[in-house]
Amino acid sequence: MFKRQVTITVNGEARAVELEPRVLLAHLLREGLGLTGTHIGCDTTSCGACTVLVDGSAVKSCTMLAVQADGHEVRTVEGLTRASELHPVQEGFQEEHGLQCGFCTPGMMMSALALLERNPEPTEEEVRWALSGNLCRCTGYQNIVKAVLWAAAKLRPAGTGGVR
Amino acid sequence: MTRVDEIGIGGLGASRRRVEDARFIRGCGNYTDDIKLPGMLHMEVLRSPVAHARIKSIDTSAAWAIPGVRLVLTGEMAAQRNLAWMPTLSYDTQAVLATDKVRFQGQEVACVVADDPYTAKDGCEAIVVEYEQLPAIVNPTQALAPDAPLIRDDKEGQTDNVCYRWEVGDKAGTDRAFARADKVTRLKLHYPRSHPSPIECCGSIANYDPATGKLTVYMTSQAPHIIRAAVALVAELPEHLIRIVSPDIGGGFGNKVPVYPGYVCSILCSILLGKPVKWTEDKSGNLISTGFARDMYFDGELALREDGRILALRFHADTDQGAFFSDAQPSKFKIGLVHSAFACYDIPVGHITARGAYTNKAPGGVAYRCSFRVTEAMFFQERIIAAAAADLGMDPAEFRRVNLVRDDQFPYRTPFGFLTDSGQYRRCLDLGLDAIGYEDFLKDKEEARLRGRRLGIGISTMTEPLGAGNSREYDILGIKMFDSAELRVHPTGKAILRTGAKSQGQGHETTWAQIVSHELGIPAADVVVEEGDTDTAPFGMGTYASRSTPVAGAAVSMVSRKIRAKARKLAAHLLEVSEEDVEWELGRFFVRSAPNRGVTIQECAMAAYGNMPDGLEPGLENNAYYDPPNLTWPFACYLVIVEVDPETGVWDVLRVVAVDDCGVRINPMIVEGQITGGLTEAYAMSNMQFMTFDAEGNCVGSNYLDYLLPTAWETPGFELHEVVTPCPHHPIGAKGVGECAAVGGPAAFVNAVLDALSDTGVRNIDMPLLPDRVWEAITTGRDVSGAPPVKT
């Protein structure tokens, strides 16, 4: 079958790959690049387990063709940790028991990151709205919301207020 | 000598942060679909587009012609290996790949193995199947009609669509009690069909090695040892050459207990090809073909005395079983533990009849976050309790208080033979009423009503049987429902623990270590926990039905105590005293007469390998198999306040209060996580989550746009409270908890909405309480029953 060459910056690293135009971004990340932290739950843009950031926006990678990401910047859960130091969003999920089976967690954290990058001080309601494209069957969301607010507080420069 | 601080070392009662999170938050989990073996091929399943049809022909030639396609497997080919059909966990049979007829939409018809998943899908699309459609039967009423077409014409002697009949209790005694009742409350309701729907679908990678004859299967199974036994028995492979591995599981909720055709096909394809074959189910495949839940019709009555006492109960339940009776339930009872209904109430006599019907719908009847049909039982219980209180003109909290089993009645034998052993039911109820401000709310509700606002409060109280189960009554394929643990303490006092359970988010890697810590004083951080690999884990029955803590957790305690017993001998040797003179405190043995002379458990561990007394075998490891003497009986009281908008039928949840008594809590943080998760599923069932079918048997709910799950936006907040009544027979006093809120919760939401409608004459709205159904009830003053109609 016809193949195309694409170059995508994934977690800061340029990756050149040859692929069929029908390959989904989620499959490229998981199968082609071995980044299995991005999960596939529903293949219909509903559950959000496959959420990654494309040029800073949260995108469900099961409904985006990999060729559409050509020349763009993609961030996945594997890019959250810097020099083996956890990102505050990751710490928040552990501290507040924001995960159980862990399957929705990478997508949930990427949606949370997209929120915090555009709104560093979200209210609980804003967190709930921002995460409403990500389904979790285990937690009941209460602790996920707390986890995101925990991360927001940690990310805020010292002296600008505590956890709301 | 400073004493070991149990909370400080992550023992019992510590809200220890979870060990498993470290990999999940880094995206380093190891789920089935993450596994890639060298030379691995990919399998895709072709499913039936119709619900009931005779297969006239299957033409696979075009699929074989696609480059990259390695195998096209049909039922006929499976039949040559005697694998076109398989036994179910309920002693029925189920088609692996259809040979004669398809009996539900989504049934497996063929599968294609190819070099990559895209090509395998291409292969499926190229298969041409000719169907001769038959009338579809989509509910028990149609199925049990005298002229209904026979769905299971494959079964010898089957002449109708009755799947089973079952009866329990004392009919004559119940009839006598009803004859002297002051009042009889009757309620009919439908608990709609649902699907557990973990976010991760099912999948497997079968790897048959022709050189060694060994079959390794990585799969999404909540019960890997049962799968190994089933593969050995069904596929007639030697059990010692079968290795089942359940890696990380992305949620189970009962969906991942049964054996599905996809697993079997991947195994057969790997054997035929001599290569690893991966099958990853897609969401619509998961929703339309794997184990559904509920779909039960109740019609029952309570006999009441004027003073509020319940004299007797009776009900009949018709269950829509789908095309194959494949309930994943190991009890001796045809309809699971439905006769645990009303166990928290002191009712002297009762009688239950039940009937299952085959229909052209997906098979299953799995225990979706519950113990074998208790969810349906407790929902009916709490709905008719609310209706009876209303009929008597009694406050529903007071009606419960009058009828709940008293603390001094334990152990209490229910009319259906269960033995409930502990609880403080009234205390839980009163704590819940206090927490929600019950008396004040009743006043607020009346005032709000005067201003045209409809507020309502719903209560649900229940005990349920968790932790199957004792070997007298529970088995799967003849294997009893015990569970197991194996503990190895290394020379430096660190340890590895393995159990026969399998976590899918319950946090066993964290909590099992806490039990070891509680028993031995070894810090939880020094204990690694492994589960899910049948080559290394001791034989166990897996994780479902809230059985892990009651059964495997008990085994963890028992094996730790065996280790302690041997360590005591080592301590006596090191302290140069006799064993009788050695006392234990957490983490340390000491000489009774000289408490300052002691040795730590870690020093004993080193001695087990380097300084053992004559006659004592080296090493410090052991295993324990635990057969629970009884089920555990947690109690819960859930209260919900809602506001219903009479103009639109939309209802908002204002408050949810939960009081759970699950005995001793190992890790309170994890217990609370289980409760908020369960409450969310309860809210979902009452509000939006259901699966329905049109007249042709098309499943409406094959994706998350039609099958609604709540998001963070609409899910309410939850207020949690606890009461602790230790389980008298569990080694650390724990009871199951994982499913309580999902079981007891739905009735609280429904009772709340109906309470807000109490002046309209409406007695029942069947779930889900969609706004149009609530609006219809308000405007007509009539009940709204049955599954919501399919909108086209």
HADDOCK unambig.tbl for C-alpha pairs under 7 A between the chains (distance, minus, plus):
assign (segid A and resid 36 and name CA) (segid B and resid 34 and name CA) 5.75 0.50 0.50
assign (segid A and resid 37 and name CA) (segid B and resid 27 and name CA) 3.83 0.50 0.50
assign (segid A and resid 37 and name CA) (segid B and resid 28 and name CA) 5.96 0.50 0.50
assign (segid A and resid 41 and name CA) (segid B and resid 199 and name CA) 5.19 0.50 0.50
assign (segid A and resid 41 and name CA) (segid B and resid 200 and name CA) 5.26 0.50 0.50
assign (segid A and resid 41 and name CA) (segid B and resid 201 and name CA) 6.73 0.50 0.50
assign (segid A and resid 41 and name CA) (segid B and resid 283 and name CA) 6.89 0.50 0.50
assign (segid A and resid 42 and name CA) (segid B and resid 282 and name CA) 6.69 0.50 0.50
assign (segid A and resid 42 and name CA) (segid B and resid 283 and name CA) 4.84 0.50 0.50
assign (segid A and resid 43 and name CA) (segid B and resid 283 and name CA) 6.88 0.50 0.50
assign (segid A and resid 46 and name CA) (segid B and resid 704 and name CA) 6.03 0.50 0.50
assign (segid A and resid 77 and name CA) (segid B and resid 26 and name CA) 6.45 0.50 0.50
assign (segid A and resid 77 and name CA) (segid B and resid 27 and name CA) 5.70 0.50 0.50
assign (segid A and resid 78 and name CA) (segid B and resid 26 and name CA) 6.09 0.50 0.50
assign (segid A and resid 78 and name CA) (segid B and resid 27 and name CA) 5.86 0.50 0.50
assign (segid A and resid 90 and name CA) (segid B and resid 25 and name CA) 5.60 0.50 0.50
assign (segid A and resid 94 and name CA) (segid B and resid 17 and name CA) 6.78 0.50 0.50
assign (segid A and resid 94 and name CA) (segid B and resid 21 and name CA) 6.16 0.50 0.50
assign (segid A and resid 95 and name CA) (segid B and resid 17 and name CA) 6.73 0.50 0.50
assign (segid A and resid 100 and name CA) (segid B and resid 505 and name CA) 4.21 0.50 0.50
assign (segid A and resid 100 and name CA) (segid B and resid 506 and name CA) 6.41 0.50 0.50
assign (segid A and resid 101 and name CA) (segid B and resid 249 and name CA) 6.62 0.50 0.50
assign (segid A and resid 101 and name CA) (segid B and resid 250 and name CA) 5.21 0.50 0.50
assign (segid A and resid 101 and name CA) (segid B and resid 251 and name CA) 5.50 0.50 0.50
assign (segid A and resid 101 and name CA) (segid B and resid 504 and name CA) 5.43 0.50 0.50
assign (segid A and resid 101 and name CA) (segid B and resid 505 and name CA) 3.55 0.50 0.50
assign (segid A and resid 102 and name CA) (segid B and resid 24 and name CA) 5.43 0.50 0.50
assign (segid A and resid 102 and name CA) (segid B and resid 250 and name CA) 6.54 0.50 0.50
assign (segid A and resid 103 and name CA) (segid B and resid 200 and name CA) 6.81 0.50 0.50
assign (segid A and resid 103 and name CA) (segid B and resid 250 and name CA) 4.84 0.50 0.50
assign (segid A and resid 105 and name CA) (segid B and resid 25 and name CA) 6.74 0.50 0.50
assign (segid A and resid 106 and name CA) (segid B and resid 25 and name CA) 6.62 0.50 0.50
assign (segid A and resid 106 and name CA) (segid B and resid 27 and name CA) 6.11 0.50 0.50
assign (segid A and resid 128 and name CA) (segid B and resid 712 and name CA) 5.05 0.50 0.50
assign (segid A and resid 128 and name CA) (segid B and resid 713 and name CA) 4.96 0.50 0.50
assign (segid A and resid 129 and name CA) (segid B and resid 713 and name CA) 5.50 0.50 0.50
assign (segid A and resid 131 and name CA) (segid B and resid 712 and name CA) 6.32 0.50 0.50
assign (segid A and resid 132 and name CA) (segid B and resid 711 and name CA) 5.23 0.50 0.50
assign (segid A and resid 132 and name CA) (segid B and resid 712 and name CA) 5.35 0.50 0.50
assign (segid A and resid 132 and name CA) (segid B and resid 713 and name CA) 5.55 0.50 0.50
assign (segid A and resid 135 and name CA) (segid B and resid 711 and name CA) 5.77 0.50 0.50
assign (segid A and resid 137 and name CA) (segid B and resid 198 and name CA) 6.31 0.50 0.50
assign (segid A and resid 137 and name CA) (segid B and resid 199 and name CA) 6.89 0.50 0.50
assign (segid A and resid 138 and name CA) (segid B and resid 677 and name CA) 5.00 0.50 0.50
assign (segid A and resid 139 and name CA) (segid B and resid 673 and name CA) 5.89 0.50 0.50
assign (segid A and resid 139 and name CA) (segid B and resid 676 and name CA) 6.19 0.50 0.50
assign (segid A and resid 139 and name CA) (segid B and resid 677 and name CA) 4.34 0.50 0.50
assign (segid A and resid 140 and name CA) (segid B and resid 676 and name CA) 5.22 0.50 0.50
assign (segid A and resid 140 and name CA) (segid B and resid 677 and name CA) 4.27 0.50 0.50
assign (segid A and resid 140 and name CA) (segid B and resid 680 and name CA) 5.10 0.50 0.50
assign (segid A and resid 141 and name CA) (segid B and resid 712 and name CA) 5.53 0.50 0.50
assign (segid A and resid 142 and name CA) (segid B and resid 717 and name CA) 6.51 0.50 0.50
